[in-house]
Amino acid sequence: MKGLTGKVAIVTGGASGIGEAIVLRLAEEGCKVALFDINLEAAQGVSKKSQDSGAAGSVTPFVTDITSLEAVEASVEKVENELGPIWMLVNNAGWDKPAPFLSTGPDLWQKIVALNLMGPINLHSAVCKRMAARNEGRVINVASDAGRVGTSNEAVYSACKGGTIAFTKSMARELARNNVLVNAVCPGPTDTPAMAAVVGTGPEAEKWKESMARGIPLRRMAQADDYPGMIAFLGSDDAGYITGQSISISGGLTMS
C-alpha cells in the first residue's frame, strides 16, 4: 500500500484474533505498530512473531486499559514520545458475552459498553486531537455487521457497534476539514479464539459453524486474515478520498 512505510499506527486489542492479524499486516507494510492490549505476554508473542517473519516495520506492546481515558492518554503520549507522530488508529478491541437480553443485568451491560463503545471514544479523544493539530491522520473503527442488522443474544453489543458506526460518521464530518479520515470496517461472523470462547470446541461447535456458513453466500465463515487488507488500504494514501464509510466484510451475508 502507498504511504504506510515508517508510519506510526496504534492497534487496540492486537494480541489475538483479528487484532493480531491487523498488527502483523501493518508491520509487514512497514508501519511502526503500537500494540495496545491488557495481555502483555500475548502482545510480546505477536511482536516476536512479527520480528521473526522479517517484517519491514516493528511491533511495540503497550499495556493499556482502553476503558480508562487516563490510561489511554498516558499510553498515547508514550507512543508519540517513543515512536513518533501517530498517523493511523485502528480501534479493534472488543468483547461480548452472548445471552438473551432479558436474562442479563447492568454489570454485564456496563462492561460491554465500556469496552466496545467508550473504549474507542477514549482513543478518539486522545489521538484525534493530535491528528487534527497536524492536519493529517487515518482512523479505522472495527465495528460489526451486528451494528447494522442486529444480532440475537447480542443486543447491547449490537447497540455499541451501531453507536460506533454513527460515531464514525459524525467524527468523519467533524475532522474532514483537518484531513483526518474516519471509516469503519464491519466484520461478519469470524472464526477466532473469541468465538471459540463463546461457542466452545468439538463436534457441536463445528456443527454450529457449518450451519452459520450455509447462510453466507461465500459458504464459509471469515478468518482473521480476511480483514487486514482493507484496513491497510484505508490507512494508506490510496484511500485519501474515502471518509465516513462503513464497509461490511462478511462474505455477502449483508449487502448494501
Summary of the structure (lengths in Angstrom):
residues: 256
radius of gyration: 17.4
end to end distance: 26.1
largest distance: 53.5
contacts: 891
relative contact order: 0.15
helix: 52%
strand: 17%
